[in-house]
């Protein structure tokens, strides 16, 4: 017996709608344009969290609505 498409790890329409809402809100919270590198990182983080079992919409928003730290390299030794 073959598994249905929903049993093979494919997201259901209700899951896709939820992930889209979370993505949109996280992008707004982070001031990230939807097609930016920051938005791509939000999407990857969101999918990983959902795949790991975090499915609560509010928790997903909280877990994805922060800006990554920009690491600055120290300037060359200035004497």
C-alpha positions as CSV (number, residue, x, y, z in Angstrom):
1,X,0.0,0.0,0.0
2,X,1.4,3.4,-1.0
3,X,1.3,6.4,1.4
4,X,-0.7,9.4,0.5
5,X,1.1,12.6,-0.4
6,X,0.2,13.9,3.1
7,X,1.9,11.0,4.8
8,X,5.2,11.5,2.9
9,X,6.3,14.7,4.6
10,X,4.6,17.1,2.2
11,X,3.1,20.1,3.9
12,X,-0.7,20.3,4.0
13,X,-2.4,23.5,2.7
14,X,-3.3,24.5,6.3
15,X,0.4,24.2,7.2
16,X,1.5,26.3,4.2
17,X,-1.0,29.0,5.0
18,X,0.3,29.1,8.6
19,X,4.0,29.2,7.5
20,X,3.2,32.0,5.0
21,X,1.5,34.1,7.8
22,X,4.5,33.5,10.1
23,X,7.0,34.4,7.4
24,X,5.1,37.6,6.5
25,X,4.9,38.7,10.1
26,X,8.6,37.8,10.8
27,X,9.6,39.8,7.7
28,X,7.6,42.8,9.0
29,X,9.1,42.5,12.5
30,X,12.6,42.3,11.1
31,X,12.0,44.9,8.4
32,X,13.2,42.4,5.8
33,X,12.0,42.6,2.2
34,X,10.4,39.2,1.2
35,X,13.0,38.6,-1.5
36,X,16.1,39.6,0.6
37,X,18.9,37.5,2.1
38,X,17.4,38.2,5.6
39,X,14.0,36.9,4.5
40,X,15.7,33.8,3.1
41,X,17.3,33.1,6.5
42,X,13.9,33.6,8.1
43,X,12.3,31.1,5.8
44,X,15.1,28.5,6.3
45,X,14.8,29.0,10.1
46,X,11.0,28.7,10.0
47,X,11.0,25.5,7.9
48,X,13.7,23.9,10.2
49,X,11.7,24.8,13.3
50,X,8.5,23.5,11.8
51,X,10.2,20.3,10.6
52,X,11.6,19.8,14.2
53,X,8.1,19.9,15.6
54,X,7.5,23.5,16.5
55,X,4.0,24.1,15.1
56,X,2.4,26.7,17.3
57,X,2.0,29.9,15.3
58,X,2.8,32.3,18.1
59,X,5.9,30.4,19.0
60,X,7.1,30.3,15.4
61,X,6.6,34.1,15.1
62,X,8.6,34.6,18.3
63,X,11.4,32.2,17.2
64,X,11.8,33.8,13.8
65,X,11.2,37.5,14.5
66,X,14.7,38.7,15.4
67,X,17.4,40.2,13.3
68,X,20.7,38.2,13.0
69,X,23.6,39.9,14.6
70,X,26.0,41.5,12.1
71,X,29.5,40.7,13.3
72,X,31.9,43.4,12.7
73,X,35.6,42.8,12.2
74,X,37.9,45.0,14.3
75,X,39.7,47.6,12.3
76,X,43.4,47.2,11.7
77,X,45.6,48.2,14.6
78,X,45.5,52.0,14.6
79,X,48.3,53.7,16.4
